[in-house]
Amino acid sequence: MLPFALAILSGLLLCAALPPYDAWWCGWFALVPLLLALERATLQRAAILGLLAGSVTNLGAFYWLVPVMLNYSSLGFFSYPVMLGAAVYQGMPLALWAMVLRTGWAATGWKRGFGFVVTALAYPALEYFYPILFPWYLADTQHTVVSVLGLVEMGGCGLLSVLIVVVNLVLARLAVGASRQEETEHLWPAPCSARELTFLTLGTFTGLCLTVFYSGYRNSAIEEQIARAESLQVGLVQPNHWIEEGSPLEDLFDYQRMTLDLVESQPLDLVVWPESAVRTPPGLFVSDHGPGGSGEPGLPLDVREIRQSSSEPGPQFAADRAPLRERLSVQRGHQTPILFGTALLDADPQAQEPVPGRPPTYNCAVLVDEAGKVAGTAAKVKLLLFGETVPLASYFPSLYRLIPLASALLPGDGPTTLEFRQARLGIMICYEDILPWFHFRLAQHHPQVLLNLTNDAWFGKTAEAEAHLALAKLRAVEGRVYLVRATSTGVSAVIDPLGRVVGRIEQDERATLKHKIALLDVRTGFERWGDSVAWLGLFCLLSFLVVRRTTR
């Protein structure tokens, strides 16, 4: 029973290190109990123990999915076994890694050193390539520790994950102690002399020191660049609109009123509204197909201009007596540029429908300038499964009966930057800001600031909002740029290029925020090589398996 208890302890420690709990220090030894549980374990036992640890981690970190399923699906009681199944599925990378470790470090002779390298590199490879709904990485446990985040700039989350894994491996080996037992391929850990153990310990400690030194050096250099760089004054609007509370017109009025108060208090270069902020077609607009208005089924994908309104919104929605077409304007009573989220319809008669009977619709960010001209649009690329698209629903539309509130959207062609004055704006919608691979593709366009439009209201007043913010923070460090997150119900925030939250609006709070955003042009290692550590780990893992097979 002791090995199973140790595996559960590892799962609890990993969970504690992840957001929203953020006990970051647990991450540096969270894997040690699991490693000790694997001593003399068979390959099958190693897989079971790893799966147990991974399942406990994901069950504790993503428990908030249960109320989401209860509220927005027809699963009812079955939400609980579905959550358990999801936790087991997302725990599989740790099971695979335990099998690699059991195979890798049990090697003898020169293959033992190769096995150590493979074991360390296999972890980021498995966490990167294994598909899960809400990707998280071991590096995310350190999102509050700017003194080690320099590795993320160099090689993404994978490089920091490798360091954390190495520390855990060395601590576990120290707990086992030096041994001169007979070399065998049937035991973990493999024999290790006191000299080898000392070398491992000193090497790991040196790596930690170099990481802290490099991160401190880079943080100082980036702060100097921030002080010299050109900037934008950006405002965020968080109206605290929860699902099914208020009509689209009432919600739009809130955005108009809060935005007008914000721009009157201080001139701003740009105001950012969240994802799905505009849920009704503006009063008057112009597209490639000519003028349109509120009678249209939606805002077209080829929209070119959205007419402004000089009338100011009243103090309250019920007292607003302006004509309907003016009440539907995005910019009302001011001419400040706005970036907002909305659904855009493809008016092309040949456009493919996502599901028979549903119009071709995209989840988009739309940028309008001070004259109401549409300066650019960016469609969401990675759609949220079971929220914005349902797998196989194009063949089996009846699947939507199980998730009646799920949308049927089409994905955009790829990550997009929008040109705005002197700035290149990198656009991320919803959970695209927690996907390193998406950021790497976006980084090839050299954005000077990242803008994320999110609607987390679907998850209710749960820990999801804090977890989403935490998982997104490393994108700012990967590109050494500001990350601005506008959400409808929180947490809206501004993250600086060091990974620090320098401004935020709490969850379930109705408020606005303004902040000076420096425009940086930094060419980072992540921008050049992306998640190459994960690819290197995959190559080493496959090579190791081939070597073991051919030398048996």
C-alpha positions in Angstrom: 0.0 0.0 0.0 2.9 2.3 0.6 3.7 2.8 -3.1 0.1 3.8 -3.8 0.1 6.3 -0.9 3.4 7.8 -2.2 1.8 8.1 -5.7 -1.2 9.9 -4.3 1.1 12.2 -2.3 2.9 13.2 -5.5 -0.5 13.9 -7.1 -1.5 16.1 -4.2 1.9 18.0 -4.2 1.7 18.6 -7.9 -1.9 19.9 -7.5 -0.8 22.2 -4.7 1.9 23.6 -6.9 -0.5 24.4 -9.7 -2.9 27.3 -9.9 -5.1 28.3 -8.2 -3.2 27.0 -5.1 0.2 28.3 -6.3 2.4 26.6 -3.7 5.2 26.9 -6.2 7.9 25.4 -4.0 6.0 22.0 -4.0 6.9 21.7 -7.7 10.5 21.2 -7.0 10.0 17.9 -5.0 6.4 16.9 -6.0 7.6 14.0 -8.1 9.9 12.6 -5.4 7.3 10.4 -3.6 6.3 8.9 -7.0 9.9 8.2 -7.8 10.4 6.5 -4.5 7.2 4.5 -5.1 8.7 3.2 -8.3 11.6 1.5 -6.6 11.7 -2.1 -7.8 8.4 -1.6 -9.6 7.6 -3.6 -12.7 6.8 -1.8 -15.9 3.1 -2.4 -15.3 3.2 -1.3 -11.7 5.1 1.9 -12.8 2.3 2.7 -15.2 -0.4 2.2 -12.6 1.4 4.4 -10.0 2.1 7.1 -12.6 -1.5 7.1 -13.7 -2.7 7.4 -10.1 -0.5 10.4 -9.4 -1.5 12.1 -12.6 -5.2 11.4 -12.0 -5.1 12.9 -8.5 -3.3 16.0 -9.9 -5.9 16.7 -12.6 -8.8 15.9 -10.4 -7.7 18.4 -7.8 -6.6 21.1 -10.4 -9.7 20.9 -12.7 -12.5 20.0 -10.3 -14.3 23.1 -11.4 -15.3 21.4 -14.6 -18.1 19.5 -12.7 -20.3 22.6 -12.1 -19.7 23.6 -15.7 -21.1 20.3 -16.9 -24.0 20.4 -14.4 -25.0 23.9 -15.6 -24.5 23.7 -19.3 -25.0 20.0 -20.3 -27.6 17.3 -20.0 -25.2 14.9 -18.3 -26.6 15.4 -14.8 -25.2 12.9 -12.4 -22.9 11.5 -15.1 -20.9 14.7 -14.9 -19.0 13.2 -12.0 -17.9 10.0 -13.8 -17.1 12.1 -16.8 -14.9 14.3 -14.6 -13.2 11.2 -13.2 -12.6 9.9 -16.7 -11.2 13.2 -17.9 -8.8 13.3 -14.9 -7.6 9.8 -15.7 -7.2 10.7 -19.4 -5.2 13.8 -18.5 -3.1 11.9 -16.0 -1.8 9.5 -18.7 1.4 11.6 -19.5 2.6 10.9 -16.0 1.9 7.2 -16.4 3.9 7.1 -19.7 6.7 9.1 -18.0 6.9 6.6 -15.1 7.2 3.8 -17.7 10.0 5.7 -19.5 11.8 6.2 -16.1 11.4 2.6 -15.2 12.9 1.6 -18.6 15.5 4.4 -18.8 17.2 4.6 -15.4 17.3 0.9 -15.1 19.8 0.7 -17.9 23.4 -0.2 -17.1 26.8 1.1 -18.2 27.0 4.0 -20.6 23.3 3.6 -21.3 22.5 4.7 -17.8 23.7 8.3 -18.4 21.8 8.3 -21.7 18.8 7.0 -19.8 19.0 9.9 -17.3 19.0 12.4 -20.1 16.1 10.7 -21.9 14.1 10.6 -18.6 14.5 14.3 -18.1 13.7 15.3 -21.7 10.8 12.8 -22.0 8.7 14.7 -19.5 8.3 17.9 -21.6 7.8 15.8 -24.7 4.9 13.9 -23.2 3.3 17.0 -21.7 3.6 18.8 -25.0 2.4 16.2 -27.4 -0.2 14.4 -25.4 -3.6 16.0 -26.3 -5.6 17.3 -23.4 -8.5 19.8 -23.2 -6.8 22.4 -21.0 -3.0 22.0 -21.5 -0.8 22.6 -18.5 3.0 22.2 -18.0 5.2 21.5 -15.1 6.7 25.0 -15.7 3.4 26.5 -14.9 4.0 25.8 -11.2 6.6 28.6 -11.3 4.4 31.3 -12.9 4.9 33.5 -9.8 8.7 33.0 -9.5 10.3 35.5 -11.9 13.8 34.5 -10.7 13.6 31.3 -12.8 11.5 32.3 -15.7 14.5 33.2 -17.8 14.5 29.6 -19.1 11.1 30.2 -20.5 12.4 33.0 -22.7 15.2 30.7 -23.9 13.3 27.5 -24.7 9.7 27.8 -23.6 7.9 25.9 -20.9 9.8 22.7 -21.8 13.2 24.0 -20.8 12.0 25.0 -17.3 10.1 21.7 -17.0 13.4 19.8 -17.7 15.1 21.7 -14.8 12.3 20.9 -12.4 12.3 17.2 -13.4 16.1 17.0 -12.9 15.8 18.5 -9.5 13.2 15.9 -8.6 15.3 13.1 -10.0 18.3 14.1 -8.0 16.4 14.6 -4.8 14.9 11.1 -5.2 18.3 9.6 -5.8 19.7 11.4 -2.7 16.8 9.9 -0.7 17.7 6.4 -2.0 21.4 7.0 -1.3 24.6 5.8 -3.1 24.7 2.1 -3.8 27.2 -0.4 -5.2 24.7 -3.2 -5.6 25.1 -5.6 -8.5 24.1 -3.9 -11.7 20.9 -5.2 -13.1 18.2 -4.1 -15.6 15.4 -5.1 -13.3 15.7 -2.5 -10.6 15.0 1.2 -10.3 17.0 3.1 -9.3 20.1 1.8 -11.1 23.3 1.5 -9.1 25.0 4.8 -8.4 28.3 5.4 -6.7 28.9 8.2 -4.2 31.0 10.0 -6.8 28.3 9.8 -9.4 25.8 11.1 -6.9 28.0 14.0 -5.9 28.5 14.9 -9.6 24.7 14.9 -10.2 24.0 17.0 -7.1 26.7 19.6 -7.9 25.6 19.8 -11.5 22.0 20.3 -10.6 22.8 23.0 -8.1 25.0 24.8 -10.6 22.2 24.7 -13.1 19.8 26.3 -10.6 22.3 29.0 -9.8 22.9 29.8 -13.5 19.1 29.9 -14.0 18.6 32.4 -11.2 21.6 34.5 -12.4 20.5 34.6 -16.0 16.9 35.4 -15.1 18.0 38.3 -12.9 20.2 39.6 -15.7 17.5 39.4 -18.3 14.9 40.9 -16.0 17.1 44.0 -15.4 17.8 44.3 -19.2 14.1 44.0 -20.1 13.1 46.7 -17.4 15.6 49.1 -19.0 14.0 48.4 -22.5 10.5 49.0 -21.0 11.7 52.5 -19.7 12.9 53.5 -23.2 10.3 52.0 -25.4 7.3 53.7 -27.1 4.0 53.0 -25.4 0.2 52.8 -25.7 -2.3 53.9 -23.1 -4.7 51.0 -23.0 -8.0 50.7 -21.1 -9.8 47.5 -20.2 -13.6 47.2 -19.5 -15.0 44.4 -17.4 -18.8 44.8 -17.0 -19.2 41.6 -15.0 -21.8 40.1 -17.3 -22.6 36.5 -16.3 -24.3 34.0 -18.7 -28.0 34.7 -19.4 -28.0 37.8 -17.2 -29.3 40.7 -19.3 -30.1 41.1 -23.0 -27.5 41.8 -25.7 -28.7 45.4 -25.9 -28.4 45.9 -22.2 -24.9 44.4 -22.2 -23.8 46.7 -25.0 -25.1 49.7 -23.1 -22.9 48.7 -20.2 -19.9 48.6 -22.4 -20.8 52.0 -23.9 -21.3 53.7 -20.5 -18.2 52.3 -18.8 -16.1 53.1 -21.9 -17.3 56.7 -22.0 -16.5 57.1 -18.3 -13.1 55.6 -18.8 -12.0 57.7 -21.8 -13.3 60.9 -20.2 -11.2 60.3 -17.1 -8.0 60.1 -19.2 -7.2 60.1 -23.0 -6.5 56.5 -24.2 -5.0 55.1 -27.3 -7.0 51.9 -27.3 -9.9 50.4 -25.3 -10.2 46.6 -25.1 -13.5 44.8 -24.7 -13.7 41.0 -24.0 -14.6 38.1 -26.2 -18.3 38.1 -27.2 -18.8 41.6 -26.0 -21.0 42.6 -29.0 -23.8 40.1 -29.4 -26.1 42.2 -31.7 -25.3 43.8 -35.1 -24.3 47.5 -34.9 -26.8 50.0 -36.0 -25.1 50.9 -39.3 -22.1 49.4 -40.9 -20.5 49.0 -44.3 -19.1 45.8 -45.8 -17.8 44.7 -49.2 -21.4 43.9 -50.1 -22.6 47.5 -49.3 -24.3 49.1 -46.3 -26.1 47.1 -43.6 -27.9 47.7 -40.3 -29.5 46.2 -37.3 -31.9 44.2 -39.4 -29.1 42.0 -40.6 -28.7 38.5 -39.0 -25.2 39.4 -37.9 -22.0 41.5 -38.6 -20.4 40.2 -41.8 -16.9 38.9 -42.0 -16.0 41.5 -44.6 -17.1 44.5 -42.5 -15.2 47.6 -43.3 -16.7 50.4 -41.3 -19.0 50.7 -38.2 -20.7 54.0 -37.9 -20.1 56.0 -34.7 -22.8 57.8 -32.7 -22.4 61.3 -31.2 -25.1 60.7 -28.7 -23.9 59.7 -25.2 -25.4 56.8 -23.4 -27.7 57.8 -20.5 -26.9 57.1 -16.9 -29.1 54.1 -17.0 -30.3 51.7 -19.7 -34.0 52.4 -19.1 -33.5 56.1 -19.5 -31.7 55.9 -22.8 -33.9 57.5 -25.4 -31.6 57.6 -28.4 -32.7 56.0 -31.7 -32.0 52.3 -31.8 -29.4 52.5 -34.6 -27.4 54.9 -32.4 -27.8 52.7 -29.3 -26.3 49.8 -31.3 -23.1 51.7 -32.1 -19.8 50.5 -30.7 -18.2 53.9 -30.3 -20.8 56.1 -28.7 -20.1 59.6 -27.5 -16.3 59.3 -28.2 -13.9 58.4 -31.0 -11.4 56.2 -29.1 -10.3 53.1 -31.0 -11.8 49.9 -29.6 -10.8 46.2 -29.9 -13.8 44.1 -29.2 -15.0 40.5 -29.5 -18.0 39.4 -31.6 -19.2 36.7 -34.0 -18.7 37.4 -37.7 -20.8 35.7 -40.4 -19.4 34.7 -43.8 -21.8 36.1 -46.3 -20.3 34.1 -49.2 -23.1 31.8 -50.5 -20.4 29.2 -51.2 -19.2 29.2 -47.6 -19.2 25.9 -45.8 -21.5 25.4 -42.9 -20.0 23.9 -39.7 -23.1 21.9 -39.1 -26.0 21.5 -41.5 -28.5 24.3 -40.9 -26.1 26.5 -39.0 -24.5 29.6 -40.6 -20.7 29.8 -41.2 -19.7 31.9 -38.1 -16.3 32.9 -36.7 -15.4 34.0 -33.2 -13.5 37.2 -33.9 -11.7 40.2 -32.6 -12.5 43.4 -34.4 -10.4 46.6 -34.3 -12.0 49.9 -35.1 -10.0 53.1 -35.4 -10.9 56.7 -34.3 -13.0 57.2 -37.5 -15.0 53.9 -37.1 -13.0 52.2 -39.9 -12.3 48.5 -39.3 -8.5 48.4 -39.0 -8.5 44.6 -39.0 -10.2 41.4 -37.8 -8.7 38.2 -36.3 -10.6 34.9 -36.1 -10.1 32.4 -33.3 -8.0 29.5 -34.6 -8.2 26.9 -31.8 -11.9 26.4 -30.9 -12.8 25.1 -27.5 -14.1 21.5 -27.7 -17.6 21.0 -26.4 -18.0 24.8 -26.1 -17.5 26.2 -29.6 -17.4 23.0 -31.5 -18.5 19.4 -30.9 -16.3 16.7 -32.4 -18.0 14.7 -35.2 -21.1 16.9 -34.9 -20.9 17.6 -38.7 -21.7 13.9 -39.2 -23.9 13.5 -36.1 -25.7 16.8 -35.4 -27.8 15.1 -32.7 -24.7 15.4 -30.4 -25.7 19.0 -29.8 -28.7 17.7 -27.8 -26.3 16.6 -25.1 -24.7 20.1 -25.0 -27.5 22.4 -26.1 -25.6 25.6 -25.4 -22.5 24.6 -27.4 -21.8 26.7 -30.5 -21.0 25.5 -34.0 -18.2 27.8 -35.1 -15.5 27.7 -37.8 -11.8 28.2 -37.0 -9.7 30.9 -38.5 -6.8 30.2 -40.9 -4.0 31.1 -38.4 -2.7 33.5 -35.8 -3.0 37.1 -36.7 -1.4 40.4 -35.8 -3.2 43.7 -36.4 -1.4 46.9 -37.3 -2.4 49.8 -35.1 -0.6 53.1 -35.4 3.0 52.2 -34.5 2.2 48.9 -32.9 1.8 45.3 -34.0 -1.0 43.7 -31.9 -0.9 39.9 -31.4 -4.4 38.6 -31.0 -5.4 35.7 -28.8 -9.0 34.7 -28.2 -10.2 32.7 -25.2 -7.8 29.9 -24.2 -5.4 30.5 -27.1 -3.3 32.3 -24.5 -2.5 29.0 -22.7 -1.2 27.3 -25.8 2.6 27.7 -26.4 2.4 26.2 -29.9 -0.2 28.9 -30.8 2.0 31.6 -29.4 5.0 30.3 -31.3 3.1 30.6 -34.6 1.9 34.1 -33.6 5.4 35.1 -32.6 6.6 34.6 -36.2 4.7 37.9 -36.9 6.7 39.7 -34.2 3.9 41.2 -32.1 4.9 44.0 -29.8 2.1 43.3 -27.4 -0.3 40.4 -26.9 -4.0 41.1 -26.5 -6.3 38.3 -25.2 -10.1 38.6 -25.3 -11.8 36.1 -23.1 -15.2 35.2 -21.8 -14.8 33.0 -18.7 -18.4 33.5 -17.5 -19.2 30.0 -18.8 -17.2 28.6 -15.9 -19.1 30.4 -13.2 -17.6 31.8 -10.1 -15.0 29.0 -9.9 -11.2 28.7 -9.7 -11.0 28.5 -13.5 -10.5 32.3 -13.8 -7.4 32.4 -11.6 -6.1 29.2 -13.3 -6.6 30.7 -16.7 -4.7 33.8 -15.8 -1.8 31.8 -14.3 -1.4 29.5 -17.3 -1.4 32.5 -19.6 1.3 34.5 -17.9 4.2 32.6 -19.4 3.2 33.8 -22.9 4.4 37.3 -21.8 7.8 35.8 -20.8 8.2 33.6 -23.9 8.0 36.7 -26.1 9.1 39.3 -23.5 6.1 41.5 -24.4 3.1 42.8 -22.4 0.1 40.6 -22.3 -3.3 42.4 -21.9 -6.3 40.2 -20.9 -9.8 41.6 -21.2 -12.5 39.3 -19.7 -16.2 39.8 -19.1 -16.3 38.6 -15.5 -12.6 38.5 -14.5 -9.8 38.1 -14.0 -8.9 41.0 -16.4 -5.2 41.8 -16.1 -2.0 43.3 -17.5 1.1 41.1 -17.3 4.5 42.7 -17.9 7.3 41.0 -19.9 8.8 39.7 -16.7 5.6 37.7 -16.0 4.3 40.0 -13.2 0.7 41.0 -12.9 1.0 44.8 -12.8 -2.8 45.5 -13.0 -5.9 43.4 -12.5 -9.6 43.5 -12.0 -10.8 40.7 -9.7 -13.4 38.1 -10.6 -17.0 39.1 -10.1 -16.1 42.8 -10.1 -17.5 45.5 -12.4 -14.7 47.8 -13.1 -12.3 49.4 -15.6 -8.5 49.5 -15.8 -6.0 51.6 -17.6 -2.3 51.0 -18.0 0.7 52.2 -20.0 1.9 49.4 -22.3 5.5 49.5 -23.6 5.9 48.2 -27.1 8.9 45.9 -27.2 10.9 44.3 -30.1 12.8 41.5 -28.4 13.9 38.4 -30.3 13.8 35.6 -27.8 15.0 32.0 -28.0 11.4 30.9 -27.9 10.5 33.0 -30.9 13.4 31.4 -32.8 13.1 27.8 -31.7 9.7 27.5 -30.1 9.2 24.2 -28.2 12.3 22.6 -29.6 13.0 21.0 -26.1 9.8 19.0 -26.5 10.9 17.9 -30.0 14.4 17.1 -28.7 12.8 15.0 -26.0 10.7 13.1 -28.5 13.8 12.4 -30.6 15.8 11.2 -27.7 13.0 9.0 -26.4 12.5 7.3 -29.7 16.3 6.9 -30.1 16.6 5.4 -26.7 13.8 2.9 -27.4 15.5 1.9 -30.6 18.9 1.5 -28.9 17.4 -0.7 -26.1 15.7 -2.9 -28.6 18.7 -3.4 -30.9 21.2 -4.0 -28.0 19.2 -6.6 -26.1 
